[in-house]
Amino acid sequence: DYPGLGYGESYRSANGVASVYVYTIQHAWADGITDAKLLEELESTVKEVRAAETLGRYQELRVGESKVVTINGQEFLRIFMTYKFDGDPFFSPTYLTGRKGHLVKYRISLRLPEAAAVDEAEKFIEEDFPQRSVKFNGSRVL
């Protein structure tokens, strides 16, 4: 948990890692993708990955265009990044959406071709998001 910011969880598989963050960031996030601050958070995510490339953690970073996608009826703002880590190519989509006043962010990095990575990432979100809870006044609510 990150007091004042929210919480994060990570999940590992043979193909990579999925990190899920639920933020309050001192802002009441609008549900879905209508919040104007969503683009700022997306830009911040890209900046973090670019900083990691500058430090030598990632190589050959490429950032794609952002796009709105719908998963199980929930709209997300998605951006693709590809890079190499320890010589291995990774495909890393990030998905953002607002839920119950919070920002929910999925950053998923997989050692799979693009189409397979999108399928695996979106299957993970399909299973995770409906039960993803947010913290509110010290208790978890759906």
JOVENJO-V633347 format. One line per field, one symbol per residue. ss: DSSP state (2 for helix, 1 for strand, 0 for the rest). psi: psi as a letter, one per 20 degrees, with the letter a starting at -180 (. if undefined). burial: # if it has 9 or more other C-alpha atoms within 8 Angstrom, else .. A space follows every 50 residues. Layout:
ss = ???
psi = ???
burial = ???
//
This chain:
ss = 01000111111110011111111000001001000002222222222222 22220000111111111111100111111111111001111111111110 111111111100022222222222222220000111001110
psi = qnpigbrqqqpqrhibqppppoqhllpopqqbjiphighghghggggghh hhghijgqqlpppaqqqpqpolippqpqqqqqrppkippqpnqppqqqpl jrppppopoqmqqgghggggghgggghgghiprqpoliqpq.
burial = ....####.......#########....#####.#..#...#...#...# .##....##.#.#.......#...###########...###########. ############....##..##..##.......##.......
//
